[in-house]
Amino acid sequence: MVDGEIDLDDEAPESGKKKRKLPKLPKMPKLPKLSVKWIAIILGAITALLILAGAAWYFLGYEEAPPEEEFTEEGELLPVEIPYDFEEIYAMEPFRDISLKGPGKVKLLNVTMELEMEDTTLRDELSLSAPSLREVIIPVLKARPINEIRGADGKILLKNRLIKKINKSLTTGRIRNIYFTEFVVYFEQ
């Protein structure tokens, strides 16, 4: 038997059959050795591509999944609850040129606010009592010094005082929150 050939027959040569031989297999070419430097460069490039692909997916194509739809036992689609109902908002007429306390030049306040009602049944009472509500709100606005209402914390305190005063004057419901849609302080010359 020649070196590199494989014997396919298990029978002994005495049986009279010839042995079949396979041709030699070609030798595998040697791969060039990669240095640690090149391996680090390749791994760094793959990592950078993965990071760029993730960033592109997040900024260009990522959308949160919509909430799952819920069904009744009969298979009817349940309505989705919206956390805020715009019917529960009552827009007040703007308050213009309210004088504020403080030393120096006269400081004036222009405020527009919207009241969030706990129930829409309060809308009729707010509409009918709007002039008397203005008489409750204006003294609260005038009593605040300018340095108190300048910052965000001062506006929150003012909002809480207004909610308490307004709720005391209402009979059929309560105000849940107040939204300032305009809040401008300026100095008269």
C-alpha positions, 0 to 999 in steps of 0.5 A: 500500500502506498503512503496516503492511500486508504484501503476500502476493502476489509477482506484479506488479499488472499481472497483474490479481489483487488483492493480499491484505492482512493486518491490522495487528498490535497493538503490544506493551505496554511492560513496566515497567523493573525496578530493580537493587534489585528484581532483587536482591530477587527473586534473593535470594528464589529463592536462599533458597527453594533453600537451604530446599528443600535443607535440608528434603530433607537433614534430612527425606527424605535417605536413603543408598542401600542397598548394591548387591546382588551376585549369583553367576554363577548369579543367586543373591544373595550374602550381605552381610558384617557387619563385627562378629559378636556371637557373637565377644563374650564377656561377663566377670563384673563386677569390683567394688570394685577398690582403686586406687593413689593418695594420700588416700581409698580409690578403688574401681573397678567395671568390666564388660568384654566381650572380642572374640575373633578366633574363636568357638572361643576361647569354650570356653577363656574359659569354662573359664579365667574364674577364672584370667583374673580373676586376670590382670586384677585385678592390672593394674587395681590397678596403675593409679593413679587419675589414669592411668585417669581420661581416655580415653587412660588407658583406652586404655592400660589396654585395651592392657595387658589385651589383652596380659596376657590373650593371653599366658595363652590357648592356643587363640586371641587377644583382638582388643579389649576393650569397657568396658560399665561403668567407674566410679571412686568414693571410699569415705567 
